[in-house]
Structure formats: C-alpha cells, structure tokens
C-alpha cells in the first residue's frame, strides 16, 4: 500500500515506532490496535504495513532496539576496582532508564505479550545486560569488597531496584538526578555488603 501523500519513510518509520512505544506504555500492548497507531501518526492503517509486518513485530523491534542500545552504550572497564564499576553501572542504568522510561516500562511489562520465540530472543539480550552486572558482583566478591549470599538473585534485585526509579522520579520533584544516584549508590553498596 502506498504511503499517505506527503509522508516520508525516514520520518514516518520513526514516528510509527515512537507512537507505538507511547501507546503501548500508556494503554498496554493488547489494548492498542494498529488503527490507533496509524491515527496517532496521521497515516492510514494500511500504511503501517510498509514499515512492519504486524503489531508483534513492532513490539519486538521496540524491545530489541532498547536492549541493543543498552548493550551498545554500556562500557565496563574490568581493570577498575569492582566498587567503581558498580557505581558506574548504577549511574548508567538510572540515567538511561530515566531518559527512556517508556522503553524501560515496555521491556518489563510487555514480555508477556511476546510469542515464545520472540520472548527467547529478548530474554537473551536481557541476560547479556544482567550478566554485565553479575560480572561486577563476581569481581567484588573476588576482591573481598562485597559479601553476596546469592549473586544471581542479587543481580536481579539490584536491577529491579534501579529500574524502579522510573515509577516515581519526577524532574520537578524534590530530588535531582545526582542526589538520586547518590542515595541509590548507598543503597546498592549496602545491598552487596560493601
């Protein structure tokens, strides 16, 4: 199907993804139709299929893009002390979560909406990100600066705690991002026995 007159692929494609992300985050994947996404973008519903085969592919694309961006942007330096690496991870996670709160919300809430094959793909990407934190915790144990009763459980708990900032943080709230990072730093260090 042809694009709406005057639309441009390099503009319309990203608009579709942005609109879908916002609508899925606000209403839930199951409650959003392709027609709603098209209306938000300002194109006919059939025009969406020039950009994505279906709604499931659109969701997978959004979740994959978020995880691939996290993995591409996260930089760890294994030569640094584990506590410094942990601080860097928590700062990175908080900042990227606040910068892309809708994508983070989808990554946690809409895994249930994926087909089993797509869920495995996204879970593998998530596991790579989780493994980055787990490697830091392992280094902390090896250095003797962290005491962790269960490394995998601690990894998952820390990521959940850090991600939770997207639920309550407001730019115009009483805490700025630097203060939030500082408080979380103390909480995270306490959780790993540092």
Backbone bond lengths (Angstrom), bond angles and torsions (degrees), N, CA, C in turn:
res aa  C-N    CA-C-N  psi(-1)  N-CA   C-N-CA  omega(-1)  CA-C   N-CA-C  phi
1 X - - - 1.450 - - 1.523 108.47 -
2 X 1.282 116.61 141.00 1.466 121.99 -178.33 1.526 110.50 -72.59
3 X 1.340 114.28 152.55 1.458 118.95 175.00 1.517 109.83 -70.27
4 X 1.326 115.03 158.03 1.454 120.57 174.05 1.520 108.30 -60.12
5 X 1.307 116.57 138.59 1.455 120.97 -178.28 1.525 110.00 -54.02
6 X 1.319 114.75 131.15 1.459 120.44 178.92 1.525 113.54 91.19
7 X 1.339 118.93 -10.08 1.461 119.66 179.41 1.522 109.88 -80.19
8 X 1.320 116.65 155.27 1.458 122.23 -179.81 1.511 108.61 -128.29
9 X 1.326 115.69 133.12 1.462 120.98 -175.56 1.522 112.49 -56.06
10 X 1.339 117.46 -41.57 1.467 120.16 -176.65 1.526 112.02 -70.04
11 X 1.307 117.13 -15.85 1.462 121.79 176.07 1.527 110.31 -99.64
12 X 1.316 115.87 -44.71 1.461 120.73 -174.49 1.531 112.25 -66.14
13 X 1.328 117.80 -42.59 1.468 120.55 -179.65 1.521 112.57 -55.99
14 X 1.345 117.85 -54.07 1.465 119.30 177.30 1.530 113.18 -62.54
15 X 1.329 117.45 -35.34 1.468 119.59 177.14 1.522 111.18 -62.66
16 X 1.310 116.27 -39.55 1.469 120.32 178.04 1.520 109.88 -61.67
17 X 1.326 116.95 -47.65 1.469 120.41 -179.68 1.529 111.20 -63.33
18 X 1.336 116.80 -44.46 1.465 120.26 179.95 1.521 111.67 -63.44
19 X 1.330 116.39 -42.99 1.473 120.19 179.88 1.518 110.71 -66.51
20 X 1.329 116.78 -43.31 1.469 120.26 179.03 1.527 110.06 -61.84
21 X 1.331 117.07 -44.48 1.479 120.77 179.43 1.524 110.29 -57.42
22 X 1.324 116.66 -48.51 1.466 120.27 -179.16 1.517 112.26 -64.73
23 X 1.315 116.96 -44.49 1.468 119.84 -179.39 1.530 111.28 -66.80
24 X 1.335 117.33 -43.43 1.468 120.12 178.52 1.527 110.49 -61.99
25 X 1.334 117.21 -41.39 1.467 120.82 -179.28 1.524 110.92 -67.31
26 X 1.312 117.22 -38.16 1.467 121.46 -176.93 1.521 112.77 -77.54
27 X 1.332 117.12 -42.84 1.468 120.42 -171.61 1.524 114.20 -112.73
28 X 1.320 117.45 -13.86 1.457 121.09 -174.79 1.515 110.17 93.24
29 X 1.312 114.99 142.85 1.463 122.04 -177.41 1.523 112.20 -54.26
30 X 1.321 116.90 -48.27 1.467 121.13 -174.87 1.526 112.33 -63.55
31 X 1.320 117.41 -28.79 1.468 120.96 -175.45 1.529 113.45 -86.88
32 X 1.316 117.43 -7.84 1.469 121.10 -176.26 1.520 109.87 -101.96
33 X 1.306 115.75 132.39 1.468 120.92 177.81 1.528 109.83 -102.58
34 X 1.319 114.61 161.62 1.459 119.84 175.29 1.527 109.83 -62.04
35 X 1.325 117.12 -33.02 1.470 120.18 177.77 1.533 111.19 -62.34
36 X 1.338 116.52 -40.02 1.468 119.87 178.38 1.524 110.99 -63.64
37 X 1.321 115.65 -42.20 1.471 119.74 179.20 1.524 109.47 -62.82
38 X 1.320 116.25 -45.72 1.468 120.60 179.42 1.527 110.97 -59.96
39 X 1.321 116.56 -43.69 1.471 120.32 -179.71 1.524 110.54 -62.74
40 X 1.314 116.96 -40.12 1.467 121.35 179.19 1.534 111.24 -62.80
41 X 1.342 115.49 -38.27 1.464 121.03 -179.10 1.527 111.69 -79.65
42 X 1.342 115.24 -28.94 1.456 119.43 -177.99 1.506 113.48 92.15
43 X 1.336 116.26 30.07 1.462 121.48 176.43 1.524 108.70 -124.76
44 X 1.307 116.00 167.82 1.461 120.22 174.97 1.522 108.52 -73.96
45 X 1.332 116.48 149.20 1.469 121.02 -176.61 1.528 111.98 -55.43
46 X 1.310 116.76 -40.24 1.464 119.78 -179.64 1.514 113.41 -62.73
47 X 1.329 117.00 -25.65 1.465 121.03 -179.27 1.525 111.58 -66.17
48 X 1.331 117.74 -25.33 1.469 120.60 -179.50 1.524 111.52 -61.19
49 X 1.329 116.00 -31.07 1.461 119.97 -174.93 1.523 112.90 -74.11
50 X 1.321 117.04 -6.16 1.461 120.05 170.84 1.530 109.95 -78.10
51 X 1.342 116.47 -14.50 1.458 122.32 -176.12 1.520 113.53 -113.17
52 X 1.308 117.38 -24.15 1.466 121.32 -178.66 1.525 109.12 -152.53
53 X 1.330 117.80 142.06 1.459 119.13 -179.45 1.532 113.58 -67.58
54 X 1.344 116.36 -32.60 1.459 119.83 -179.03 1.529 109.74 -168.25
55 X 1.317 115.45 178.99 1.467 120.95 -176.40 1.533 111.47 -65.58
56 X 1.323 117.76 -38.02 1.465 121.60 178.99 1.531 110.10 -61.61
57 X 1.317 117.27 -44.51 1.469 121.10 179.02 1.522 110.63 -62.57
58 X 1.313 116.90 -35.90 1.461 121.44 177.94 1.527 110.47 -64.86
59 X 1.329 116.98 -45.17 1.463 120.65 177.99 1.522 110.98 -62.60
60 X 1.318 117.36 -45.81 1.465 120.57 -179.94 1.521 110.14 -60.80
61 X 1.324 116.74 -41.54 1.457 121.16 178.88 1.530 110.40 -60.10
62 X 1.322 117.12 -42.49 1.461 120.95 179.27 1.527 111.23 -65.05
63 X 1.323 117.16 -46.21 1.464 120.61 -178.12 1.528 111.12 -68.37
64 X 1.329 116.14 -42.09 1.467 120.41 178.05 1.529 109.80 -62.26
65 X 1.317 116.63 -46.66 1.462 120.03 -179.31 1.515 112.51 -58.89
66 X 1.334 116.17 -41.05 1.468 119.89 178.87 1.525 110.87 -63.39
67 X 1.325 116.70 -48.88 1.463 119.51 -177.57 1.529 111.61 -67.43
68 X 1.320 117.49 -39.61 1.465 119.70 178.80 1.525 110.94 -64.84
69 X 1.322 116.62 -36.35 1.467 119.66 177.34 1.529 110.36 -65.24
70 X 1.349 117.06 -44.60 1.468 119.66 177.84 1.521 111.05 -58.34
71 X 1.319 115.81 -47.30 1.466 120.24 -178.07 1.527 111.60 -64.96
72 X 1.322 116.91 -36.42 1.469 120.35 -179.99 1.523 111.83 -72.15
73 X 1.317 116.87 -35.00 1.463 120.50 -175.68 1.527 113.93 -85.39
74 X 1.342 117.58 -28.82 1.462 119.77 -178.43 1.523 109.75 -69.87
75 X 1.307 115.36 127.50 1.464 122.52 177.62 1.519 108.52 -123.86
76 X 1.312 115.39 124.87 1.456 120.47 177.93 1.525 107.58 -117.64
77 X 1.289 115.46 145.40 1.461 121.30 176.66 1.524 107.06 -120.26
78 X 1.311 115.55 99.06 1.463 121.21 -175.43 1.522 113.06 -65.18
79 X 1.324 118.03 -11.26 1.466 119.59 178.48 1.528 111.82 -81.61
80 X 1.323 116.80 -13.42 1.474 120.66 -179.93 1.528 110.01 -82.49
81 X 1.331 117.97 158.02 1.467 120.75 176.43 1.538 110.77 -60.24
82 X 1.301 116.46 147.16 1.468 122.22 -175.26 1.526 112.90 -58.23
83 X 1.327 118.07 -38.86 1.467 119.27 -179.49 1.528 111.78 -66.42
84 X 1.322 117.40 -35.67 1.466 120.12 175.20 1.526 110.36 -66.03
85 X 1.321 115.82 -40.92 1.475 120.37 178.38 1.524 110.58 -64.23
86 X 1.327 116.50 -39.78 1.462 120.89 178.02 1.527 110.63 -63.35
87 X 1.321 116.49 -44.28 1.466 120.71 177.29 1.528 110.76 -59.85
88 X 1.320 116.71 -42.42 1.469 120.74 -179.88 1.524 110.31 -64.75
89 X 1.335 117.05 -40.54 1.463 120.06 179.72 1.523 110.64 -63.90
90 X 1.331 117.17 -46.47 1.467 118.40 -177.42 1.521 111.38 -65.79
91 X 1.318 117.50 -38.17 1.469 120.19 176.65 1.533 110.22 -62.74
92 X 1.316 116.10 -46.95 1.466 120.85 178.89 1.521 111.04 -59.59
93 X 1.319 116.43 -47.69 1.464 120.20 -176.38 1.531 111.23 -63.97
94 X 1.305 117.06 -44.33 1.467 120.21 179.59 1.527 110.41 -63.82
95 X 1.320 116.99 -48.55 1.468 119.48 -177.31 1.521 111.92 -64.01
96 X 1.322 117.68 -44.79 1.468 118.62 -179.81 1.527 110.88 -69.27
97 X 1.319 117.73 -33.10 1.466 120.32 177.31 1.517 110.94 -65.28
98 X 1.326 116.67 -43.72 1.467 119.59 -179.70 1.527 111.51 -70.29
99 X 1.321 116.32 -31.78 1.464 119.76 178.74 1.523 112.88 -73.28
100 X 1.320 117.19 -21.42 1.472 120.71 -176.75 1.524 110.22 -139.19
101 X 1.320 116.59 54.10 1.468 121.07 -173.48 1.530 113.10 -61.87
102 X 1.325 118.02 -35.94 1.468 118.97 178.26 1.526 111.18 -65.43
103 X 1.319 116.98 -42.29 1.465 120.65 178.53 1.521 110.85 -63.81
104 X 1.324 116.39 -39.17 1.469 120.62 178.14 1.523 109.96 -64.48
105 X 1.318 116.42 -45.23 1.464 120.90 178.89 1.527 110.28 -57.23
106 X 1.315 116.73 -48.02 1.469 120.02 179.67 1.525 111.25 -61.52
107 X 1.326 116.37 -40.46 1.457 120.14 -177.83 1.524 112.97 -61.70
108 X 1.315 116.49 -27.08 1.456 119.36 179.79 1.523 112.76 -98.58
109 X 1.316 117.33 -37.33 1.465 120.22 -172.88 1.526 114.21 -90.03
110 X 1.305 118.10 -24.41 1.453 118.78 -173.42 1.516 115.06 -107.52
111 X 1.312 118.17 11.00 1.470 120.07 171.71 1.525 109.77 -57.98
112 X 1.321 115.71 -34.45 1.465 121.69 -179.37 1.520 111.95 -61.81
113 X 1.323 117.76 -22.68 1.458 121.96 -176.53 1.523 113.09 -88.15
114 X 1.311 116.98 -5.16 1.455 120.76 -178.18 1.524 111.46 -83.64
115 X 1.315 115.46 148.85 1.463 120.31 171.27 1.525 107.26 -65.70
116 X 1.336 118.65 159.14 1.471 119.84 -178.90 1.530 113.22 -55.01
117 X 1.313 118.22 -41.71 1.463 120.89 -179.99 1.528 111.10 -64.40
118 X 1.311 116.89 -45.02 1.461 120.65 179.11 1.523 111.35 -67.15
119 X 1.323 117.27 -36.55 1.465 121.18 178.10 1.524 110.10 -62.56
120 X 1.332 116.83 -40.83 1.468 120.13 178.52 1.526 111.15 -62.17
121 X 1.338 116.17 -41.75 1.470 119.86 179.72 1.531 111.38 -61.95
122 X 1.316 116.37 -48.31 1.467 120.00 -178.49 1.526 110.47 -68.94
123 X 1.332 117.20 -38.54 1.468 120.51 178.17 1.527 110.87 -61.74
124 X 1.320 117.65 -36.27 1.466 120.63 178.40 1.528 110.83 -65.48
125 X 1.325 116.69 -39.91 1.466 119.83 176.68 1.530 110.82 -66.21
126 X 1.317 115.89 -43.26 1.473 119.62 177.91 1.515 110.38 -61.28
127 X 1.316 116.65 -39.94 1.462 120.52 -178.93 1.530 110.91 -62.09
128 X 1.323 116.98 -38.00 1.467 120.08 177.72 1.527 110.46 -61.97
129 X 1.308 116.70 -40.36 1.467 120.78 179.21 1.532 110.08 -68.30
130 X 1.315 117.33 -45.23 1.464 121.72 177.36 1.522 110.91 -60.32
131 X 1.332 116.49 -39.21 1.465 121.17 179.57 1.524 111.81 -61.61
132 X 1.340 116.49 -30.99 1.470 119.81 178.31 1.527 110.39 -62.44
133 X 1.330 116.19 -43.53 1.471 119.39 177.26 1.524 110.59 -69.90
134 X 1.304 116.48 -41.21 1.468 119.28 -179.18 1.531 111.06 -61.08
135 X 1.324 117.53 -35.54 1.465 120.99 177.47 1.532 110.93 -64.38
136 X 1.317 116.13 -36.62 1.470 120.21 177.23 1.528 109.71 -65.66
137 X 1.327 116.70 -43.12 1.464 120.23 179.29 1.526 110.53 -63.95
138 X 1.323 117.52 -40.16 1.466 121.09 177.71 1.528 110.25 -61.52
139 X 1.322 116.16 -41.36 1.462 120.03 178.15 1.528 110.91 -64.29
140 X 1.334 115.69 -39.85 1.458 119.93 178.02 1.519 112.42 -62.60
141 X 1.333 116.04 -39.21 1.470 119.50 175.96 1.526 110.12 -66.02
142 X 1.328 116.79 -43.82 1.468 120.80 -178.86 1.525 111.57 -63.26
143 X 1.345 116.13 -35.03 1.471 120.36 178.28 1.525 111.80 -78.43
144 X 1.317 116.95 -11.83 1.460 120.72 -179.37 1.526 113.54 79.18
145 X 1.335 117.65 16.96 1.460 120.20 -178.32 1.535 112.19 -103.66
146 X 1.336 116.88 -3.69 1.466 121.15 177.76 1.526 108.73 -132.94
147 X 1.340 114.79 142.86 1.463 121.53 175.19 1.527 106.69 -122.57
148 X 1.324 115.49 109.14 1.464 121.30 -172.24 1.530 108.96 -124.83
149 X 1.337 117.59 120.60 1.466 119.38 -178.14 1.536 113.33 -70.45
150 X 1.324 117.80 -31.78 1.463 121.90 178.81 1.527 107.20 -149.61
151 X 1.311 116.18 107.94 1.462 120.84 -172.31 1.532 112.70 -62.56
152 X 1.326 117.90 -43.78 1.465 120.58 -177.95 1.537 110.68 -66.02
153 X 1.309 116.28 -45.42 1.463 120.07 178.68 1.528 110.47 -62.76
154 X 1.310 117.18 -41.38 1.459 120.62 178.86 1.525 110.52 -63.72
155 X 1.313 117.01 -40.74 1.470 121.02 176.65 1.521 110.72 -56.55
156 X 1.324 116.23 -50.66 1.462 120.77 -177.83 1.533 111.13 -64.95
157 X 1.324 116.68 -40.38 1.464 120.53 -179.62 1.530 111.24 -65.63
158 X 1.332 116.48 -40.97 1.464 119.37 179.86 1.529 111.15 -66.24
159 X 1.312 117.25 -43.39 1.466 119.54 179.09 1.524 110.38 -62.97
160 X 1.329 116.74 -41.91 1.473 119.48 178.13 1.525 110.85 -62.54
161 X 1.324 116.98 -42.00 1.463 120.08 179.82 1.531 110.79 -64.64
162 X 1.315 116.92 -45.33 1.461 120.44 -179.07 1.526 111.59 -66.08
163 X 1.317 116.68 -39.59 1.464 121.22 -179.91 1.522 110.91 -67.42
164 X 1.309 116.76 -29.89 1.463 121.50 -179.24 1.518 114.00 -57.69
165 X 1.330 117.10 -19.63 1.464 120.56 179.51 1.529 110.85 -58.10
166 X 1.315 117.51 -28.95 1.469 120.49 -178.91 1.521 111.89 -66.87
167 X 1.320 117.99 -20.27 1.467 121.45 -178.47 1.524 113.59 -79.62
168 X 1.309 116.96 -26.84 1.468 118.27 -173.41 1.524 115.07 -125.10
169 X 1.325 118.68 -22.18 1.463 119.81 -174.62 1.528 111.13 -68.39
170 X 1.321 115.76 136.47 1.469 123.02 174.56 1.527 107.84 -131.77
171 X 1.319 116.18 133.04 1.472 120.10 -179.23 1.516 112.60 -56.49
172 X 1.318 116.82 -33.39 1.463 120.18 -179.23 1.528 111.86 -94.40
173 X 1.333 116.61 14.15 1.463 121.35 179.55 1.516 112.29 -78.51
174 X 1.314 116.16 -173.71 1.461 120.15 -173.75 1.532 113.31 -76.97
175 X 1.336 117.75 -17.14 1.461 120.88 179.97 1.523 110.48 -114.74
176 X 1.338 116.66 133.77 1.462 118.34 173.13 1.535 108.25 -85.79
177 X 1.316 116.38 171.72 1.473 120.09 -175.62 1.516 112.47 -60.86
178 X 1.318 117.36 -37.55 1.467 119.70 179.95 1.524 111.44 -62.53
179 X 1.309 117.19 -41.11 1.466 120.58 179.06 1.525 110.05 -67.77
180 X 1.318 116.95 -40.46 1.468 120.82 177.77 1.526 109.82 -59.96
181 X 1.326 116.87 -46.00 1.469 120.71 179.09 1.528 110.19 -60.95
182 X 1.328 117.60 -41.83 1.469 121.26 -179.22 1.529 111.63 -63.94
183 X 1.327 117.21 -42.60 1.465 120.60 179.02 1.525 110.06 -67.37
184 X 1.317 116.45 -44.89 1.467 119.81 178.11 1.526 111.07 -61.71
185 X 1.323 117.38 -35.62 1.461 120.65 177.84 1.524 110.02 -57.98
186 X 1.315 116.94 -46.57 1.465 120.00 179.23 1.529 110.98 -65.05
187 X 1.330 116.67 -41.23 1.467 120.11 179.41 1.533 111.12 -63.16
188 X 1.324 116.08 -44.91 1.462 120.60 -178.62 1.520 110.60 -66.60
189 X 1.308 117.19 -43.59 1.469 118.54 178.61 1.533 111.08 -63.12
190 X 1.322 115.91 -38.17 1.459 118.38 176.17 1.524 111.87 -63.75
191 X 1.325 116.58 -37.97 1.461 120.67 -179.04 1.511 113.05 -67.45
192 X 1.327 116.69 -24.93 1.481 119.45 179.54 1.529 112.07 -102.84
193 X 1.337 115.93 11.42 1.454 120.25 175.98 1.517 114.02 69.08
194 X 1.332 116.58 29.04 1.467 119.84 -178.93 1.527 110.73 -92.33
